[in-house]
Amino acid sequence: MSTPHPPASSRRLHWMLAGLLLPFTVGAAPPGPLGTISDVRITGQGVETPSDAPLCESFKPTPREVVAFFRHAVVITPRQEHDYFLHGPCYVEGTLRTRYGQWRWRLRNFGTASVSVDGGEDAFLFADPRQESSLGDD
């Protein structure tokens, strides 16, 4: 005696739900504290002192890498930036868009960044915890 199959409409509903939920369960990373980021544009790059220029030649993140940074980053305070992260002399800057509008960003080569409202002065600090460099044992 074979078991009856569910009706075709029930099977279709099952596959539709699976298709809708699959992106949220398989390999989907959360968007990070800024939410979903789009329209990443790189508008410049620089170095704090000319003597650091050779160190910065290879620091050229792509827009995709900028999005990946912010996906992993956490919001930090200036004190946490000082105590747990090295200061990167190289930076890349640009703009990005979230659901809350256009933002200006500056990403440094040792895993920190600042983000401010386009045209605003207040900045939020971000850091990638994977690049933390605590000097607590020194």
Phi and psi in radians as a Rosetta constraint file:
Dihedral C 1 N 2 CA 2 C 2 CIRCULARHARMONIC -1.563 0.35
Dihedral N 2 CA 2 C 2 N 3 CIRCULARHARMONIC 2.656 0.35
Dihedral C 2 N 3 CA 3 C 3 CIRCULARHARMONIC -1.445 0.35
Dihedral N 3 CA 3 C 3 N 4 CIRCULARHARMONIC 2.463 0.35
Dihedral C 3 N 4 CA 4 C 4 CIRCULARHARMONIC -1.239 0.35
Dihedral N 4 CA 4 C 4 N 5 CIRCULARHARMONIC 2.503 0.35
Dihedral C 4 N 5 CA 5 C 5 CIRCULARHARMONIC -1.461 0.35
Dihedral N 5 CA 5 C 5 N 6 CIRCULARHARMONIC 2.589 0.35
Dihedral C 5 N 6 CA 6 C 6 CIRCULARHARMONIC -1.117 0.35
Dihedral N 6 CA 6 C 6 N 7 CIRCULARHARMONIC 2.727 0.35
Dihedral C 6 N 7 CA 7 C 7 CIRCULARHARMONIC -1.030 0.35
Dihedral N 7 CA 7 C 7 N 8 CIRCULARHARMONIC 2.676 0.35
Dihedral C 7 N 8 CA 8 C 8 CIRCULARHARMONIC -0.996 0.35
Dihedral N 8 CA 8 C 8 N 9 CIRCULARHARMONIC -0.662 0.35
Dihedral C 8 N 9 CA 9 C 9 CIRCULARHARMONIC -1.135 0.35
Dihedral N 9 CA 9 C 9 N 10 CIRCULARHARMONIC -0.617 0.35
Dihedral C 9 N 10 CA 10 C 10 CIRCULARHARMONIC -1.198 0.35
Dihedral N 10 CA 10 C 10 N 11 CIRCULARHARMONIC -0.698 0.35
Dihedral C 10 N 11 CA 11 C 11 CIRCULARHARMONIC -1.129 0.35
Dihedral N 11 CA 11 C 11 N 12 CIRCULARHARMONIC -0.719 0.35
Dihedral C 11 N 12 CA 12 C 12 CIRCULARHARMONIC -1.085 0.35
Dihedral N 12 CA 12 C 12 N 13 CIRCULARHARMONIC -0.754 0.35
Dihedral C 12 N 13 CA 13 C 13 CIRCULARHARMONIC -1.074 0.35
Dihedral N 13 CA 13 C 13 N 14 CIRCULARHARMONIC -0.738 0.35
Dihedral C 13 N 14 CA 14 C 14 CIRCULARHARMONIC -1.025 0.35
Dihedral N 14 CA 14 C 14 N 15 CIRCULARHARMONIC -0.828 0.35
Dihedral C 14 N 15 CA 15 C 15 CIRCULARHARMONIC -1.231 0.35
Dihedral N 15 CA 15 C 15 N 16 CIRCULARHARMONIC -0.577 0.35
Dihedral C 15 N 16 CA 16 C 16 CIRCULARHARMONIC -1.143 0.35
Dihedral N 16 CA 16 C 16 N 17 CIRCULARHARMONIC -0.782 0.35
Dihedral C 16 N 17 CA 17 C 17 CIRCULARHARMONIC -1.116 0.35
Dihedral N 17 CA 17 C 17 N 18 CIRCULARHARMONIC -0.722 0.35
Dihedral C 17 N 18 CA 18 C 18 CIRCULARHARMONIC -1.082 0.35
Dihedral N 18 CA 18 C 18 N 19 CIRCULARHARMONIC -0.700 0.35
Dihedral C 18 N 19 CA 19 C 19 CIRCULARHARMONIC -1.169 0.35
Dihedral N 19 CA 19 C 19 N 20 CIRCULARHARMONIC -0.592 0.35
Dihedral C 19 N 20 CA 20 C 20 CIRCULARHARMONIC -1.290 0.35
Dihedral N 20 CA 20 C 20 N 21 CIRCULARHARMONIC -0.633 0.35
Dihedral C 20 N 21 CA 21 C 21 CIRCULARHARMONIC -1.532 0.35
Dihedral N 21 CA 21 C 21 N 22 CIRCULARHARMONIC -0.383 0.35
Dihedral C 21 N 22 CA 22 C 22 CIRCULARHARMONIC -0.959 0.35
Dihedral N 22 CA 22 C 22 N 23 CIRCULARHARMONIC -0.787 0.35
Dihedral C 22 N 23 CA 23 C 23 CIRCULARHARMONIC -1.064 0.35
Dihedral N 23 CA 23 C 23 N 24 CIRCULARHARMONIC -0.405 0.35
Dihedral C 23 N 24 CA 24 C 24 CIRCULARHARMONIC -1.535 0.35
Dihedral N 24 CA 24 C 24 N 25 CIRCULARHARMONIC -0.180 0.35
Dihedral C 24 N 25 CA 25 C 25 CIRCULARHARMONIC -2.024 0.35
Dihedral N 25 CA 25 C 25 N 26 CIRCULARHARMONIC -0.415 0.35
Dihedral C 25 N 26 CA 26 C 26 CIRCULARHARMONIC -1.939 0.35
Dihedral N 26 CA 26 C 26 N 27 CIRCULARHARMONIC 1.790 0.35
Dihedral C 26 N 27 CA 27 C 27 CIRCULARHARMONIC 1.191 0.35
Dihedral N 27 CA 27 C 27 N 28 CIRCULARHARMONIC 0.153 0.35
Dihedral C 27 N 28 CA 28 C 28 CIRCULARHARMONIC -1.465 0.35
Dihedral N 28 CA 28 C 28 N 29 CIRCULARHARMONIC 2.137 0.35
Dihedral C 28 N 29 CA 29 C 29 CIRCULARHARMONIC -1.569 0.35
Dihedral N 29 CA 29 C 29 N 30 CIRCULARHARMONIC 2.520 0.35
Dihedral C 29 N 30 CA 30 C 30 CIRCULARHARMONIC -1.106 0.35
Dihedral N 30 CA 30 C 30 N 31 CIRCULARHARMONIC 2.683 0.35
Dihedral C 30 N 31 CA 31 C 31 CIRCULARHARMONIC -1.262 0.35
Dihedral N 31 CA 31 C 31 N 32 CIRCULARHARMONIC -0.222 0.35
Dihedral C 31 N 32 CA 32 C 32 CIRCULARHARMONIC 1.621 0.35
Dihedral N 32 CA 32 C 32 N 33 CIRCULARHARMONIC 3.079 0.35
Dihedral C 32 N 33 CA 33 C 33 CIRCULARHARMONIC -1.126 0.35
Dihedral N 33 CA 33 C 33 N 34 CIRCULARHARMONIC -0.412 0.35
Dihedral C 33 N 34 CA 34 C 34 CIRCULARHARMONIC -1.470 0.35
Dihedral N 34 CA 34 C 34 N 35 CIRCULARHARMONIC -0.156 0.35
Dihedral C 34 N 35 CA 35 C 35 CIRCULARHARMONIC 1.434 0.35
Dihedral N 35 CA 35 C 35 N 36 CIRCULARHARMONIC -2.799 0.35
Dihedral C 35 N 36 CA 36 C 36 CIRCULARHARMONIC -1.249 0.35
Dihedral N 36 CA 36 C 36 N 37 CIRCULARHARMONIC 2.274 0.35
Dihedral C 36 N 37 CA 37 C 37 CIRCULARHARMONIC -1.894 0.35
Dihedral N 37 CA 37 C 37 N 38 CIRCULARHARMONIC 2.428 0.35
Dihedral C 37 N 38 CA 38 C 38 CIRCULARHARMONIC -2.466 0.35
Dihedral N 38 CA 38 C 38 N 39 CIRCULARHARMONIC 3.042 0.35
Dihedral C 38 N 39 CA 39 C 39 CIRCULARHARMONIC 0.867 0.35
Dihedral N 39 CA 39 C 39 N 40 CIRCULARHARMONIC 0.816 0.35
Dihedral C 39 N 40 CA 40 C 40 CIRCULARHARMONIC -1.299 0.35
Dihedral N 40 CA 40 C 40 N 41 CIRCULARHARMONIC 2.186 0.35
Dihedral C 40 N 41 CA 41 C 41 CIRCULARHARMONIC -2.219 0.35
Dihedral N 41 CA 41 C 41 N 42 CIRCULARHARMONIC 2.361 0.35
Dihedral C 41 N 42 CA 42 C 42 CIRCULARHARMONIC -1.700 0.35
Dihedral N 42 CA 42 C 42 N 43 CIRCULARHARMONIC 2.126 0.35
Dihedral C 42 N 43 CA 43 C 43 CIRCULARHARMONIC -1.932 0.35
Dihedral N 43 CA 43 C 43 N 44 CIRCULARHARMONIC -0.179 0.35
Dihedral C 43 N 44 CA 44 C 44 CIRCULARHARMONIC -3.099 0.35
Dihedral N 44 CA 44 C 44 N 45 CIRCULARHARMONIC 2.943 0.35
Dihedral C 44 N 45 CA 45 C 45 CIRCULARHARMONIC -2.601 0.35
Dihedral N 45 CA 45 C 45 N 46 CIRCULARHARMONIC 2.777 0.35
Dihedral C 45 N 46 CA 46 C 46 CIRCULARHARMONIC -2.884 0.35
Dihedral N 46 CA 46 C 46 N 47 CIRCULARHARMONIC -3.091 0.35
Dihedral C 46 N 47 CA 47 C 47 CIRCULARHARMONIC -2.495 0.35
Dihedral N 47 CA 47 C 47 N 48 CIRCULARHARMONIC 2.519 0.35
Dihedral C 47 N 48 CA 48 C 48 CIRCULARHARMONIC -1.233 0.35
Dihedral N 48 CA 48 C 48 N 49 CIRCULARHARMONIC -0.686 0.35
Dihedral C 48 N 49 CA 49 C 49 CIRCULARHARMONIC -2.312 0.35
Dihedral N 49 CA 49 C 49 N 50 CIRCULARHARMONIC 2.501 0.35
Dihedral C 49 N 50 CA 50 C 50 CIRCULARHARMONIC -0.979 0.35
Dihedral N 50 CA 50 C 50 N 51 CIRCULARHARMONIC -0.529 0.35
Dihedral C 50 N 51 CA 51 C 51 CIRCULARHARMONIC -1.165 0.35
Dihedral N 51 CA 51 C 51 N 52 CIRCULARHARMONIC -0.336 0.35
Dihedral C 51 N 52 CA 52 C 52 CIRCULARHARMONIC -1.528 0.35
Dihedral N 52 CA 52 C 52 N 53 CIRCULARHARMONIC -0.099 0.35
Dihedral C 52 N 53 CA 53 C 53 CIRCULARHARMONIC -0.922 0.35
Dihedral N 53 CA 53 C 53 N 54 CIRCULARHARMONIC -0.749 0.35
Dihedral C 53 N 54 CA 54 C 54 CIRCULARHARMONIC -1.078 0.35
Dihedral N 54 CA 54 C 54 N 55 CIRCULARHARMONIC -0.533 0.35
Dihedral C 54 N 55 CA 55 C 55 CIRCULARHARMONIC -1.209 0.35
Dihedral N 55 CA 55 C 55 N 56 CIRCULARHARMONIC -0.413 0.35
Dihedral C 55 N 56 CA 56 C 56 CIRCULARHARMONIC -1.720 0.35
Dihedral N 56 CA 56 C 56 N 57 CIRCULARHARMONIC -0.065 0.35
Dihedral C 56 N 57 CA 57 C 57 CIRCULARHARMONIC -1.027 0.35
Dihedral N 57 CA 57 C 57 N 58 CIRCULARHARMONIC -0.596 0.35
Dihedral C 57 N 58 CA 58 C 58 CIRCULARHARMONIC -1.641 0.35
Dihedral N 58 CA 58 C 58 N 59 CIRCULARHARMONIC -0.021 0.35
Dihedral C 58 N 59 CA 59 C 59 CIRCULARHARMONIC -1.531 0.35
Dihedral N 59 CA 59 C 59 N 60 CIRCULARHARMONIC 1.614 0.35
Dihedral C 59 N 60 CA 60 C 60 CIRCULARHARMONIC -2.439 0.35
Dihedral N 60 CA 60 C 60 N 61 CIRCULARHARMONIC 1.213 0.35
Dihedral C 60 N 61 CA 61 C 61 CIRCULARHARMONIC -1.137 0.35
Dihedral N 61 CA 61 C 61 N 62 CIRCULARHARMONIC 2.548 0.35
Dihedral C 61 N 62 CA 62 C 62 CIRCULARHARMONIC -1.530 0.35
Dihedral N 62 CA 62 C 62 N 63 CIRCULARHARMONIC 2.886 0.35
Dihedral C 62 N 63 CA 63 C 63 CIRCULARHARMONIC -0.961 0.35
Dihedral N 63 CA 63 C 63 N 64 CIRCULARHARMONIC -0.649 0.35
Dihedral C 63 N 64 CA 64 C 64 CIRCULARHARMONIC -1.117 0.35
Dihedral N 64 CA 64 C 64 N 65 CIRCULARHARMONIC -0.690 0.35
Dihedral C 64 N 65 CA 65 C 65 CIRCULARHARMONIC -1.218 0.35
Dihedral N 65 CA 65 C 65 N 66 CIRCULARHARMONIC -0.557 0.35
Dihedral C 65 N 66 CA 66 C 66 CIRCULARHARMONIC -1.122 0.35
Dihedral N 66 CA 66 C 66 N 67 CIRCULARHARMONIC -0.797 0.35
Dihedral C 66 N 67 CA 67 C 67 CIRCULARHARMONIC -1.052 0.35
Dihedral N 67 CA 67 C 67 N 68 CIRCULARHARMONIC -0.762 0.35
Dihedral C 67 N 68 CA 68 C 68 CIRCULARHARMONIC -1.083 0.35
Dihedral N 68 CA 68 C 68 N 69 CIRCULARHARMONIC -0.692 0.35
Dihedral C 68 N 69 CA 69 C 69 CIRCULARHARMONIC -1.006 0.35
Dihedral N 69 CA 69 C 69 N 70 CIRCULARHARMONIC -0.911 0.35
Dihedral C 69 N 70 CA 70 C 70 CIRCULARHARMONIC -1.182 0.35
Dihedral N 70 CA 70 C 70 N 71 CIRCULARHARMONIC -0.419 0.35
Dihedral C 70 N 71 CA 71 C 71 CIRCULARHARMONIC -1.174 0.35
Dihedral N 71 CA 71 C 71 N 72 CIRCULARHARMONIC -0.594 0.35
Dihedral C 71 N 72 CA 72 C 72 CIRCULARHARMONIC -1.637 0.35
Dihedral N 72 CA 72 C 72 N 73 CIRCULARHARMONIC -0.300 0.35
Dihedral C 72 N 73 CA 73 C 73 CIRCULARHARMONIC -1.269 0.35
Dihedral N 73 CA 73 C 73 N 74 CIRCULARHARMONIC 2.730 0.35
Dihedral C 73 N 74 CA 74 C 74 CIRCULARHARMONIC -2.148 0.35
Dihedral N 74 CA 74 C 74 N 75 CIRCULARHARMONIC 2.742 0.35
Dihedral C 74 N 75 CA 75 C 75 CIRCULARHARMONIC -1.345 0.35
Dihedral N 75 CA 75 C 75 N 76 CIRCULARHARMONIC 2.353 0.35
Dihedral C 75 N 76 CA 76 C 76 CIRCULARHARMONIC -2.274 0.35
Dihedral N 76 CA 76 C 76 N 77 CIRCULARHARMONIC 2.895 0.35
Dihedral C 76 N 77 CA 77 C 77 CIRCULARHARMONIC -1.667 0.35
Dihedral N 77 CA 77 C 77 N 78 CIRCULARHARMONIC 2.858 0.35
Dihedral C 77 N 78 CA 78 C 78 CIRCULARHARMONIC -0.999 0.35
Dihedral N 78 CA 78 C 78 N 79 CIRCULARHARMONIC -0.642 0.35
Dihedral C 78 N 79 CA 79 C 79 CIRCULARHARMONIC -1.122 0.35
Dihedral N 79 CA 79 C 79 N 80 CIRCULARHARMONIC -0.741 0.35
Dihedral C 79 N 80 CA 80 C 80 CIRCULARHARMONIC -1.140 0.35
Dihedral N 80 CA 80 C 80 N 81 CIRCULARHARMONIC -0.666 0.35
Dihedral C 80 N 81 CA 81 C 81 CIRCULARHARMONIC -1.044 0.35
Dihedral N 81 CA 81 C 81 N 82 CIRCULARHARMONIC -0.780 0.35
Dihedral C 81 N 82 CA 82 C 82 CIRCULARHARMONIC -1.146 0.35
Dihedral N 82 CA 82 C 82 N 83 CIRCULARHARMONIC -0.773 0.35
Dihedral C 82 N 83 CA 83 C 83 CIRCULARHARMONIC -1.418 0.35
Dihedral N 83 CA 83 C 83 N 84 CIRCULARHARMONIC -0.496 0.35
Dihedral C 83 N 84 CA 84 C 84 CIRCULARHARMONIC -2.083 0.35
Dihedral N 84 CA 84 C 84 N 85 CIRCULARHARMONIC -0.099 0.35
Dihedral C 84 N 85 CA 85 C 85 CIRCULARHARMONIC -2.325 0.35
Dihedral N 85 CA 85 C 85 N 86 CIRCULARHARMONIC 2.480 0.35
Dihedral C 85 N 86 CA 86 C 86 CIRCULARHARMONIC -1.324 0.35
Dihedral N 86 CA 86 C 86 N 87 CIRCULARHARMONIC 2.602 0.35
Dihedral C 86 N 87 CA 87 C 87 CIRCULARHARMONIC -1.456 0.35
Dihedral N 87 CA 87 C 87 N 88 CIRCULARHARMONIC 2.076 0.35
Dihedral C 87 N 88 CA 88 C 88 CIRCULARHARMONIC -1.514 0.35
Dihedral N 88 CA 88 C 88 N 89 CIRCULARHARMONIC 2.204 0.35
Dihedral C 88 N 89 CA 89 C 89 CIRCULARHARMONIC -1.341 0.35
Dihedral N 89 CA 89 C 89 N 90 CIRCULARHARMONIC -0.264 0.35
Dihedral C 89 N 90 CA 90 C 90 CIRCULARHARMONIC -1.746 0.35
Dihedral N 90 CA 90 C 90 N 91 CIRCULARHARMONIC 2.527 0.35
Dihedral C 90 N 91 CA 91 C 91 CIRCULARHARMONIC -2.549 0.35
Dihedral N 91 CA 91 C 91 N 92 CIRCULARHARMONIC 2.717 0.35
Dihedral C 91 N 92 CA 92 C 92 CIRCULARHARMONIC -2.235 0.35
Dihedral N 92 CA 92 C 92 N 93 CIRCULARHARMONIC 2.468 0.35
Dihedral C 92 N 93 CA 93 C 93 CIRCULARHARMONIC -2.360 0.35
Dihedral N 93 CA 93 C 93 N 94 CIRCULARHARMONIC 2.827 0.35
Dihedral C 93 N 94 CA 94 C 94 CIRCULARHARMONIC 3.129 0.35
Dihedral N 94 CA 94 C 94 N 95 CIRCULARHARMONIC -2.708 0.35
Dihedral C 94 N 95 CA 95 C 95 CIRCULARHARMONIC -2.239 0.35
Dihedral N 95 CA 95 C 95 N 96 CIRCULARHARMONIC 2.773 0.35
Dihedral C 95 N 96 CA 96 C 96 CIRCULARHARMONIC -2.646 0.35
Dihedral N 96 CA 96 C 96 N 97 CIRCULARHARMONIC 2.908 0.35
Dihedral C 96 N 97 CA 97 C 97 CIRCULARHARMONIC -2.199 0.35
Dihedral N 97 CA 97 C 97 N 98 CIRCULARHARMONIC 2.425 0.35
Dihedral C 97 N 98 CA 98 C 98 CIRCULARHARMONIC -2.214 0.35
Dihedral N 98 CA 98 C 98 N 99 CIRCULARHARMONIC -3.106 0.35
Dihedral C 98 N 99 CA 99 C 99 CIRCULARHARMONIC -1.133 0.35
Dihedral N 99 CA 99 C 99 N 100 CIRCULARHARMONIC -0.244 0.35
Dihedral C 99 N 100 CA 100 C 100 CIRCULARHARMONIC -1.707 0.35
Dihedral N 100 CA 100 C 100 N 101 CIRCULARHARMONIC 0.099 0.35
Dihedral C 100 N 101 CA 101 C 101 CIRCULARHARMONIC 2.114 0.35
Dihedral N 101 CA 101 C 101 N 102 CIRCULARHARMONIC -2.896 0.35
Dihedral C 101 N 102 CA 102 C 102 CIRCULARHARMONIC -1.563 0.35
Dihedral N 102 CA 102 C 102 N 103 CIRCULARHARMONIC 2.446 0.35
Dihedral C 102 N 103 CA 103 C 103 CIRCULARHARMONIC -2.279 0.35
Dihedral N 103 CA 103 C 103 N 104 CIRCULARHARMONIC 2.675 0.35
Dihedral C 103 N 104 CA 104 C 104 CIRCULARHARMONIC -1.820 0.35
Dihedral N 104 CA 104 C 104 N 105 CIRCULARHARMONIC 2.454 0.35
Dihedral C 104 N 105 CA 105 C 105 CIRCULARHARMONIC -2.334 0.35
Dihedral N 105 CA 105 C 105 N 106 CIRCULARHARMONIC 2.706 0.35
Dihedral C 105 N 106 CA 106 C 106 CIRCULARHARMONIC -2.408 0.35
Dihedral N 106 CA 106 C 106 N 107 CIRCULARHARMONIC 2.067 0.35
Dihedral C 106 N 107 CA 107 C 107 CIRCULARHARMONIC -1.852 0.35
Dihedral N 107 CA 107 C 107 N 108 CIRCULARHARMONIC 2.230 0.35
Dihedral C 107 N 108 CA 108 C 108 CIRCULARHARMONIC -1.746 0.35
Dihedral N 108 CA 108 C 108 N 109 CIRCULARHARMONIC 2.739 0.35
Dihedral C 108 N 109 CA 109 C 109 CIRCULARHARMONIC -1.262 0.35
Dihedral N 109 CA 109 C 109 N 110 CIRCULARHARMONIC -0.184 0.35
Dihedral C 109 N 110 CA 110 C 110 CIRCULARHARMONIC -1.873 0.35
Dihedral N 110 CA 110 C 110 N 111 CIRCULARHARMONIC 0.429 0.35
Dihedral C 110 N 111 CA 111 C 111 CIRCULARHARMONIC 1.634 0.35
Dihedral N 111 CA 111 C 111 N 112 CIRCULARHARMONIC 0.413 0.35
Dihedral C 111 N 112 CA 112 C 112 CIRCULARHARMONIC -2.185 0.35
Dihedral N 112 CA 112 C 112 N 113 CIRCULARHARMONIC 2.801 0.35
Dihedral C 112 N 113 CA 113 C 113 CIRCULARHARMONIC -2.679 0.35
Dihedral N 113 CA 113 C 113 N 114 CIRCULARHARMONIC 2.753 0.35
Dihedral C 113 N 114 CA 114 C 114 CIRCULARHARMONIC -2.168 0.35
Dihedral N 114 CA 114 C 114 N 115 CIRCULARHARMONIC 2.563 0.35
Dihedral C 114 N 115 CA 115 C 115 CIRCULARHARMONIC -2.354 0.35
Dihedral N 115 CA 115 C 115 N 116 CIRCULARHARMONIC 2.328 0.35
Dihedral C 115 N 116 CA 116 C 116 CIRCULARHARMONIC -2.378 0.35
Dihedral N 116 CA 116 C 116 N 117 CIRCULARHARMONIC 2.728 0.35
Dihedral C 116 N 117 CA 117 C 117 CIRCULARHARMONIC -1.062 0.35
Dihedral N 117 CA 117 C 117 N 118 CIRCULARHARMONIC 2.393 0.35
Dihedral C 117 N 118 CA 118 C 118 CIRCULARHARMONIC -0.977 0.35
Dihedral N 118 CA 118 C 118 N 119 CIRCULARHARMONIC 2.030 0.35
Dihedral C 118 N 119 CA 119 C 119 CIRCULARHARMONIC 1.605 0.35
Dihedral N 119 CA 119 C 119 N 120 CIRCULARHARMONIC -0.059 0.35
Dihedral C 119 N 120 CA 120 C 120 CIRCULARHARMONIC -1.775 0.35
Dihedral N 120 CA 120 C 120 N 121 CIRCULARHARMONIC 2.906 0.35
Dihedral C 120 N 121 CA 121 C 121 CIRCULARHARMONIC -1.759 0.35
Dihedral N 121 CA 121 C 121 N 122 CIRCULARHARMONIC -0.505 0.35
Dihedral C 121 N 122 CA 122 C 122 CIRCULARHARMONIC -1.222 0.35
Dihedral N 122 CA 122 C 122 N 123 CIRCULARHARMONIC 2.328 0.35
Dihedral C 122 N 123 CA 123 C 123 CIRCULARHARMONIC -2.145 0.35
Dihedral N 123 CA 123 C 123 N 124 CIRCULARHARMONIC 2.566 0.35
Dihedral C 123 N 124 CA 124 C 124 CIRCULARHARMONIC -1.821 0.35
Dihedral N 124 CA 124 C 124 N 125 CIRCULARHARMONIC 2.458 0.35
Dihedral C 124 N 125 CA 125 C 125 CIRCULARHARMONIC -1.785 0.35
Dihedral N 125 CA 125 C 125 N 126 CIRCULARHARMONIC 2.447 0.35
Dihedral C 125 N 126 CA 126 C 126 CIRCULARHARMONIC -2.266 0.35
Dihedral N 126 CA 126 C 126 N 127 CIRCULARHARMONIC 2.687 0.35
Dihedral C 126 N 127 CA 127 C 127 CIRCULARHARMONIC -2.597 0.35
Dihedral N 127 CA 127 C 127 N 128 CIRCULARHARMONIC 2.605 0.35
Dihedral C 127 N 128 CA 128 C 128 CIRCULARHARMONIC -1.585 0.35
Dihedral N 128 CA 128 C 128 N 129 CIRCULARHARMONIC 1.957 0.35
Dihedral C 128 N 129 CA 129 C 129 CIRCULARHARMONIC -1.005 0.35
Dihedral N 129 CA 129 C 129 N 130 CIRCULARHARMONIC -0.404 0.35
Dihedral C 129 N 130 CA 130 C 130 CIRCULARHARMONIC -1.204 0.35
Dihedral N 130 CA 130 C 130 N 131 CIRCULARHARMONIC -0.254 0.35
Dihedral C 130 N 131 CA 131 C 131 CIRCULARHARMONIC -1.903 0.35
Dihedral N 131 CA 131 C 131 N 132 CIRCULARHARMONIC 0.292 0.35
Dihedral C 131 N 132 CA 132 C 132 CIRCULARHARMONIC -1.084 0.35
Dihedral N 132 CA 132 C 132 N 133 CIRCULARHARMONIC 2.474 0.35
Dihedral C 132 N 133 CA 133 C 133 CIRCULARHARMONIC -2.377 0.35
Dihedral N 133 CA 133 C 133 N 134 CIRCULARHARMONIC 1.122 0.35
Dihedral C 133 N 134 CA 134 C 134 CIRCULARHARMONIC -1.077 0.35
Dihedral N 134 CA 134 C 134 N 135 CIRCULARHARMONIC 2.336 0.35
Dihedral C 134 N 135 CA 135 C 135 CIRCULARHARMONIC -1.762 0.35
Dihedral N 135 CA 135 C 135 N 136 CIRCULARHARMONIC 0.334 0.35
Dihedral C 135 N 136 CA 136 C 136 CIRCULARHARMONIC -1.066 0.35
Dihedral N 136 CA 136 C 136 N 137 CIRCULARHARMONIC -0.485 0.35
Dihedral C 136 N 137 CA 137 C 137 CIRCULARHARMONIC -1.559 0.35
Dihedral N 137 CA 137 C 137 N 138 CIRCULARHARMONIC -0.084 0.35
